Amino acid sequence: MRSLFTAPALAAALVAASLIVPGTAARAATGIHVSGTKILEGNGQEFVMRGTSHAHTWYPAQTKAFADIKSLKANTVRVVLSGGRWSANSASDVAGVVSLCKQNKLICVLEDHDTTGYGEQSGAYTLDQAADYWISVKSALAGQEDYVVVNIGNEPIGNNATTPGWAEATKAAIAKLRANGIHHALMVDAPAWGQDWQNVMRDNAASVLAADPDKNTIFSVHMYGVYDTAAEITSYLDAFRTAGLPLVIGEFGFNHSDGDPDEDTIMAQAVSRGLGYLGWSWSGNGGGVEYLDQVTGFDVTRLTSWGQRLFNGADGIAATARQASVYGGGTTDPTPPSAPGAPAASNVTSSGATLTWPAATDNVGVTGYDVYTSAGVPLGATATTSITLTGLSPSTAYQVHVKARDAAGNQSAASPTASFTTLAGGGDGGCTAVGTVQSQWGNGYVLQPVTVTNTGTTARNGWTVTFTLPAGHTVTGFWNAAVTVSGRTVTARNLSYNGTLSPGAATAFGVQAGRPDGDTSVPSGYTCAG
C-alpha cells in the first residue's frame, strides 16, 4: 500500500492456537516491551497506542505539530525519518525529535521511511540499510527505551517478490540491531505496502518473534483498501490474537485510492481488543491523497472530516487514549476491579462459542473484559459482558476464564472457569453463523459481521440464518441479506451474489436494531441451515 506523501522538493509522490516458546531466554526488558498480545511499559503497565503519523523528514520546521497532536489527546506519535533517500535525519535531529516527544508526553514511534516499497519502488532502501541507519543514530536512542519504539522500516517491500523475502530480511535486521546494542521495542511493518494481503507477515510472525534475542518485536499492519469489509478486518486481527502475538494498526485512513477502508470497524475492533492504532497522517499529504490530512496546513484549529473522525469520533483518540504511565498517566487508580462472575457458554459451533458472565465492579468503572484459556492464551476482548469467540478448533475441549479491566489498565483476578467442547468440523455441507456486535449505543446497536461459514466438504448454494431478538428489540435496517422478522425470530437469507460458498468459505451480512432505553442485551442463539 502506498502511503502517498510529497516532500517539498520531491516531484514524484511516494507511499508514503499456540504460544511461542523461545529457544533462549529473552533479554530482561528495560522499557517498553511485549507480553503475549500486550504492549507494556517498563513498570508493567499496559500501554495501548492511540495517535497519528507526522512527516518530520519533509517538514522539519513543523515542530509545533507535536504539541498540537498532544492537545487532541493522542498518547503516541509516529515520526517519519529518513537515512538518506530524502534529506537524512542525523543523530542530533533524532535526539531533538525524541526531546519533543518527551516534552509533550508522547510515546515516540520512530520510523525509517526509506524502505517504502522496496522491490517495486525505485530508490527504496533494504531493511539491512535501515538497520545501518538506526545504528548510525544509536547515540540518540541510548537510554530512551521507556519513551521510544523503533519502527525499523516503513512498508519495507512492495507487491513484488524480493530476495531475501520479508521474513528473512526482517529477522536479519532485528539480529543486526540487537547485536549492535539497540534493545528498544522494535516495530516491523508488513510487506505488500504494509497491507499484507498475501498474509506473509501473518504466517511468519511467530518465527520472527522467536528469532528476536530480546523477544520484543511488535507487528504492524497498514489498513487501507484491502480492509474494506468488517470480515476481512476481524479475520486478520483474529489470527494474531489466536497466535498470542502483539499487533498494532500502524497506519489506516478513512479513504484511499486503492479502495475504501472500513475505518469504523478498524477503530471499534481495536478498542474492543485493546489494540493500538495510528492514523495516517497529520498534515502535508500530496500525490493525490491530500484528503488524508487530519488538519489543513498544519493548523490544529482546522480539523478535516478525517481528523474529526479520528480524534473526536466514536472509538476515537480523545475517548480512548490513556497517557503513558512514564508521564504520570494511569497511576491515580491502583485498585483493580472485582473478578467477574462465572461465564456460561452457548451457541457452541465447530469454530466458536458465545460466552456471557455477570459483571465485575470497580471503584471507578469497568471498561472491558479479556477472555483467556486456562493456559493463559488470550481468546478475545470486549467492552460488554458477552463475547462471541471465533477461530476455535473443532472437536476441542476448552476451559476459559474472564478478567475485567478498568481505565487505568488494572486487571482483576480470574473469574471461575467455564468448560465447553466445540463441535466436529466438516460434514455434509453444513454451515455455522456467528454474530458480532460492532457498535452499540443507548437504544440501539449494529450486528456486523454476522459471519456465515460453510463447514461442510461440498459447495452449498444458499443459506438461512436465524436468531432471536431480546424482548422489545426491533430490526431497523439490514444489508447483504434478505431479512424477515416473525415475533422475535429474525430470519436472514442469502442474496443472489453471496449464496454460493465453497467448503471453508465464508460471507457476512449486517443488521441494525433498536432496543428500549437502558437495555444492554443483544441477540444470541445464531443457527444456520440450507
KEMARTI-724085 format. One record per residue (C-alpha): x negated, y negated, z negated; residue number from 1. Coordinates in steps of 0.25 Angstrom, whole numbers. Each point is the difference from the previous one (the first is absolute). Layout:
% residues N
- X|Y|Z|NUM
...
END
This chain:
% residues 530
- 0|0|0|1
- -6|-13|4|2
- 2|-11|-11|3
- -2|-12|9|4
- -8|-11|-4|5
- -7|-12|7|6
- -12|-6|-5|7
- -1|-15|3|8
- -12|3|10|9
- 5|13|5|10
- 8|1|13|11
- 5|14|-1|12
- 10|5|-11|13
- -5|12|-8|14
- 8|8|-10|15
- -1|-5|-8|16
- 31|115|-68|17
- -14|0|-6|18
- -10|-7|-9|19
- -14|-2|5|20
- -10|6|-9|21
- -13|-6|3|22
- -12|8|1|23
- -9|-9|-8|24
- 4|-10|-11|25
- 4|-14|4|26
- -9|-11|-5|27
- 7|-7|-12|28
- 8|-11|5|29
- -4|-14|-5|30
- 11|-8|7|31
- 12|2|9|32
- 1|15|2|33
- 10|10|5|34
- 7|11|-8|35
- 9|9|8|36
- 9|-9|8|37
- -2|-12|-9|38
- -10|-11|0|39
- -5|-4|-14|40
- -8|-11|-5|41
- -13|2|-8|42
- 9|0|-13|43
- 9|11|5|44
- 12|-10|3|45
- 7|4|13|46
- -1|-11|11|47
- 9|-1|12|48
- -5|-9|11|49
- 10|-11|4|50
- -6|-10|10|51
- -4|-5|14|52
- -12|-1|9|53
- -7|-13|2|54
- -10|-1|13|55
- -11|-7|-7|56
- -11|3|10|57
- 8|-8|11|58
- 5|-11|-10|59
- -11|-1|-10|60
- 4|-15|-4|61
- 14|5|-4|62
- -4|3|-15|63
- 12|-6|-5|64
- 7|13|5|65
- -4|8|-12|66
- 7|-9|-10|67
- 12|-1|9|68
- 2|15|2|69
- -1|1|-15|70
- 10|-11|-2|71
- 10|9|7|72
- -2|11|-11|73
- -10|9|8|74
- -10|8|-8|75
- -9|4|11|76
- -6|-6|13|77
- -6|8|11|78
- -11|-9|6|79
- -5|2|14|80
- -15|0|2|81
- -10|2|11|82
- -14|5|0|83
- -3|-5|14|84
- 11|3|10|85
- 4|-14|-3|86
- -7|-10|-9|87
- -7|8|-10|88
- 4|-2|-15|89
- -13|0|-8|90
- -1|5|-14|91
- 1|-14|-6|92
- 13|-2|8|93
- 6|13|-5|94
- -4|-4|-14|95
- 8|-13|2|96
- 12|8|4|97
- -1|9|-12|98
- -1|-12|-9|99
- 13|-6|7|100
- 7|13|-3|101
- -4|0|-14|102
- 3|-15|-2|103
- 14|3|5|104
- 2|13|-8|105
- 1|9|13|106
- -6|14|2|107
- -9|-2|12|108
- 1|11|12|109
- -12|-4|9|110
- 1|6|14|111
- -10|0|11|112
- 8|-3|13|113
- -11|3|9|114
- 5|15|2|115
- 13|-4|5|116
- 4|10|12|117
- -14|7|1|118
- 0|9|12|119
- 11|-8|7|120
- -3|-15|-2|121
- -13|-5|6|122
- -10|-6|-10|123
- 6|8|-12|124
- -10|5|-11|125
- -1|14|-5|126
- 3|4|-15|127
- -15|2|-1|128
- -3|-14|4|129
- 11|-5|-10|130
- -7|8|-11|131
- -13|-7|3|132
- 7|-13|-1|133
- 5|3|-14|134
- -14|4|-4|135
- -5|-13|5|136
- 10|-8|-9|137
- -2|9|-12|138
- -5|-11|-9|139
- 14|-7|2|140
- 7|13|-5|141
- -9|4|-11|142
- 7|0|-13|143
- 14|-4|6|144
- 6|14|-1|145
- 11|-5|-8|146
- 4|-10|10|147
- -3|5|14|148
- 4|12|9|149
- -9|2|12|150
- 9|3|13|151
- -12|6|8|152
- 6|-3|14|153
- 13|-6|5|154
- 7|10|10|155
- -13|7|3|156
- 4|8|12|157
- 10|-3|11|158
- 8|10|7|159
- -12|6|8|160
- -7|12|-5|161
- -14|-3|-6|162
- -12|8|-4|163
- -2|1|-12|164
- 15|0|-3|165
- 7|-8|-11|166
- -2|10|-11|167
- -15|3|3|168
- -3|-15|2|169
- 8|-4|-13|170
- -7|11|-8|171
- -13|-5|5|172
- 3|-15|-3|173
- 4|4|-14|174
- -12|8|-3|175
- -9|-11|5|176
- 6|-10|-9|177
- 0|8|-12|178
- -15|4|3|179
- -3|-15|0|180
- 6|-3|-13|181
- 14|-5|4|182
- 9|6|-10|183
- 13|-8|2|184
- 13|6|3|185
- 0|2|15|186
- 12|-2|10|187
- 0|7|13|188
- 9|-4|12|189
- 6|11|8|190
- -3|1|15|191
- 9|-3|12|192
- -1|-14|-3|193
- 4|3|-15|194
- 13|6|3|195
- -5|15|0|196
- 11|4|10|197
- -7|13|2|198
- -2|3|-15|199
- -15|1|1|200
- -2|-8|-14|201
- 12|8|-6|202
- -5|13|4|203
- -15|-3|-4|204
- 2|-9|-12|205
- -2|11|-11|206
- -14|4|6|207
- -4|-15|1|208
- 3|-2|-15|209
- -7|13|-4|210
- -12|-5|8|211
- -1|-13|-8|212
- -10|2|-11|213
- 8|-9|-9|214
- 13|5|4|215
- 5|-14|1|216
- 6|-2|14|217
- 13|-7|3|218
- 7|3|14|219
- 7|-11|8|220
- 10|1|11|221
- 5|-11|8|222
- 15|0|3|223
- 4|-7|13|224
- 8|5|12|225
- -3|15|-3|226
- 8|-1|-13|227
- 13|-6|5|228
- 9|10|-7|229
- 2|4|-15|230
- -2|15|4|231
- -14|-3|5|232
- -4|-9|-11|233
- 5|10|-11|234
- -6|12|7|235
- -14|-6|0|236
- 1|-5|-14|237
- 5|13|-5|238
- -12|7|6|239
- -10|-8|-9|240
- 9|2|-12|241
- 1|15|2|242
- -16|1|1|243
- -2|-9|-12|244
- -8|-10|8|245
- -1|-15|-2|246
- 7|-8|11|247
- 2|-15|2|248
- 8|-7|12|249
- -12|-9|4|250
- 7|-8|11|251
- 14|-1|5|252
- 9|-10|6|253
- 15|-3|3|254
- -2|1|15|255
- -11|3|10|256
- -2|1|15|257
- -1|16|-1|258
- 13|1|-7|259
- 9|-5|-11|260
- -5|6|-14|261
- 10|2|-11|262
- -5|-9|-10|263
- 12|2|-9|264
- -3|14|-2|265
- -15|-2|0|266
- 1|-9|-12|267
- 11|7|-7|268
- -7|13|1|269
- -13|-6|-5|270
- 7|-6|-12|271
- 8|13|-4|272
- -13|8|2|273
- -9|-9|-7|274
- -9|-2|12|275
- -8|-13|4|276
- 4|-8|12|277
- -8|-12|7|278
- 8|-8|11|279
- -7|-5|12|280
- -3|-12|0|281
- -1|-13|-7|282
- -2|-10|12|283
- -8|-2|13|284
- 5|12|8|285
- -2|-1|15|286
- 1|8|13|287
- 15|1|0|288
- 3|4|-14|289
- 1|-14|-6|290
- 13|5|-6|291
- -8|8|-10|292
- -4|-13|-7|293
- 5|0|-14|294
- -2|-15|-1|295
- -1|-11|11|296
- -13|-7|2|297
- -6|6|-14|298
- 11|-9|-7|299
- 6|8|-12|300
- 12|-10|1|301
- 4|5|14|302
- 3|15|-2|303
- 4|7|12|304
- 12|10|0|305
- -10|11|-1|306
- -7|-7|-11|307
- 13|-2|-7|308
- 4|15|2|309
- -14|5|-6|310
- -1|-9|-11|311
- 14|-3|-5|312
- 9|10|6|313
- 5|14|-6|314
- -12|8|-5|315
- -9|-11|4|316
- -12|-5|-7|317
- 6|-10|-9|318
- 9|10|-6|319
- -9|12|-1|320
- -15|-5|-2|321
- -7|1|-13|322
- -13|-7|-3|323
- -12|9|-2|324
- -3|2|-15|325
- -14|-4|2|326
- 6|-14|2|327
- 9|2|-12|328
- 12|6|7|329
- 8|12|-6|330
- -6|-2|-14|331
- 11|-6|-7|332
- 9|12|-1|333
- -8|12|-6|334
- 13|8|-3|335
- 3|12|9|336
- 15|4|3|337
- 6|11|-7|338
- 0|14|7|339
- 11|2|10|340
- 11|11|-3|341
- -1|14|6|342
- 1|-1|15|343
- 11|9|8|344
- -2|6|13|345
- 11|0|11|346
- 1|1|15|347
- -12|10|1|348
- -4|3|14|349
- -12|7|6|350
- -8|-13|0|351
- 6|-9|-10|352
- 9|-3|-12|353
- 7|-11|-7|354
- -4|-3|-15|355
- 8|-8|-10|356
- -3|-4|-14|357
- 4|-8|-12|358
- -6|-14|0|359
- -12|-4|-9|360
- 0|-12|-8|361
- -11|-11|-2|362
- -2|-12|-8|363
- -1|-9|13|364
- 6|9|10|365
- -2|12|8|366
- -4|-3|15|367
- -1|14|6|368
- -3|15|-2|369
- -10|10|5|370
- 2|15|3|371
- -11|10|-2|372
- -2|15|0|373
- -4|7|-12|374
- -14|0|5|375
- 1|-16|1|376
- 1|-1|16|377
- 9|-12|3|378
- 13|3|8|379
- 6|-14|1|380
- 4|-13|-7|381
- 13|-7|-1|382
- 6|-12|-6|383
- 12|7|-4|384
- 4|13|-9|385
- 1|8|13|386
- -9|5|11|387
- 1|9|12|388
- -13|7|1|389
- -5|4|14|390
- -12|8|6|391
- 1|11|-10|392
- -4|15|4|393
- 11|10|3|394
- 2|12|-10|395
- -8|-7|-11|396
- 2|-2|-15|397
- -1|-14|-5|398
- -2|-5|-14|399
- 1|-15|0|400
- 1|-11|-10|401
- 2|-15|0|402
- -7|-12|-6|403
- 5|-14|-1|404
- -8|-13|2|405
- 2|-15|-3|406
- -4|-13|7|407
- -13|0|-8|408
- -4|14|6|409
- 2|7|-13|410
- 4|15|2|411
- 9|8|-9|412
- -2|14|-5|413
- 5|11|9|414
- 15|4|0|415
- 4|14|-3|416
- -3|9|12|417
- 10|5|10|418
- -2|12|9|419
- 6|4|13|420
- -4|8|12|421
- 1|-4|14|422
- 8|8|11|423
- -7|8|10|424
- -3|-7|13|425
- 3|5|14|426
- 12|8|3|427
- 10|-1|11|428
- 0|-14|5|429
- 5|-6|-14|430
- -2|-14|-4|431
- -2|-9|-12|432
- 3|-14|-3|433
- -7|-9|-10|434
- 5|-14|-4|435
- -9|-12|-5|436
- 5|-13|-6|437
- -8|-10|8|438
- 5|-12|-8|439
- 12|-4|-9|440
- 6|-12|-7|441
- 11|-3|-10|442
- 12|5|9|443
- -7|8|11|444
- -11|8|5|445
- -6|6|13|446
- -3|15|2|447
- -11|0|10|448
- -6|9|5|449
- 10|12|-1|450
- -9|10|6|451
- 5|12|7|452
- -10|11|3|453
- 1|13|8|454
- -5|10|-10|455
- 3|12|10|456
- -8|7|10|457
- 8|-4|12|458
- 5|-13|6|459
- 13|-6|-4|460
- 9|-9|8|461
- 8|-7|-11|462
- 1|-3|-15|463
- 10|-4|-10|464
- -4|-6|-14|465
- 10|-1|-11|466
- -2|-7|-14|467
- 9|-5|-11|468
- 2|-15|-4|469
- 1|-3|-14|470
- 13|-5|-5|471
- 4|-14|5|472
- -11|0|11|473
- 3|-4|14|474
- -8|1|13|475
- -2|-13|7|476
- -9|3|11|477
- -8|11|7|478
- -10|2|11|479
- -5|12|9|480
- 11|9|-4|481
- 16|0|2|482
- 5|-1|-15|483
- 14|3|-5|484
- 5|0|-14|485
- 11|8|-7|486
- 2|-3|-14|487
- -14|0|-6|488
- -6|9|10|489
- -9|-6|11|490
- -2|8|13|491
- -11|-5|9|492
- -1|7|14|493
- -11|-2|10|494
- 1|-9|12|495
- -4|4|15|496
- -14|-4|-2|497
- -4|6|-13|498
- 7|14|-1|499
- -10|9|7|500
- -11|4|-10|501
- -11|10|2|502
- -5|9|-11|503
- -6|-9|-11|504
- 4|-13|7|505
- 8|-11|-8|506
- 8|-12|3|507
- 7|-10|-9|508
- 12|-9|-2|509
- 4|-11|-10|510
- 12|-4|-8|511
- 4|-13|-7|512
- 9|1|-12|513
- 7|-9|-10|514
- 3|3|-14|515
- 6|-7|-13|516
- -8|-10|-7|517
- -8|6|-11|518
- 0|14|6|519
- -14|5|3|520
- 4|14|5|521
- -4|5|14|522
- 5|12|9|523
- -5|14|-2|524
- 2|14|5|525
- -4|-1|14|526
- 3|12|9|527
- -3|3|15|528
- 7|9|9|529
- 1|2|15|530
END
